[in-house]
């Protein structure tokens, strides 16, 4: 655990220092795009935060390659280099889009290519699910399912990048919860070492978000842009695949989950989905909304969940804090369900269910009770 925390702290410090450098250079050379109609901010702001975040992640990879504790994943360096190479590809495309607004087909093609590199060369695939021994039908079906899952999470995370500190904070909370979960899961399955790729990626992403958030907090000095949001989505999905796709049903004894064997079997795949539930919900609503209007699923509009909260009367900061609360409640509820069933707590999974119900009720009250009323305006286009 100590080396995990050191890795996260190192990533945060490097990201913070490089974010300051990138911010200064962007201001000096005016490297920032013009304000678009769909943007919420009113002052030209650099969008190169993703560059600093990627460099912080790259330093963490370099640190791990030289540390004996992480020797397990570097025994064969090809998968790790594949993950890093795919991340570099998506960051380059994201920076290009932030500066020159690329066609959505180019961005989507790059996302599929990056996901394909991780699955093919990184040797990370969803081959089995811990539900009654269920396995994916074939290697090609596994490949397609994994690639689609990674691309889905990338776009879901990118879609909610619309307010100061929103994505950085949501991903910080999500990856923090997922780090604890993956660490405990490996411990509970009786592994000889508690180190695993999923926990490593999760703590690195926590560090990157912690280091960048001071520059992105309202009012933001710099945005992470598509480069940062797509990178976060890519590595979050990779982390989930690394832990979920490699769990063998025999490793988790359903009898130990207490009163609900079915729930116990579902928890290992439920939490990876829960930590990105809000981005996935927003993405799904956007796709359905745009297709019903006869538009491309990637056509911009101003009807995302965070835009709706602004239109309800929430301030930018208050809307972001509400998103944080929802993310924490959903993630912690499922995590508590897992911990309670494994530790045989009194009430077992109902502890997590109760926390989730009470937390969701509180979040719902706050969400539906804006602090001020906003005069309705004509919707403007936004991602």
PyMOL commands that set and color helices and strands:
alter all, ss='L'
color gray80, all
select helices_A, chain A and resi 2-28+49-65+68-74+77-100+104-120+139-159+166-188+197-216+225-244+249-251+254-257+261-274+277-292+305-312+316-343+350-367
alter helices_A, ss='H'
color red, helices_A
deselect
rebuild
show_as cartoon
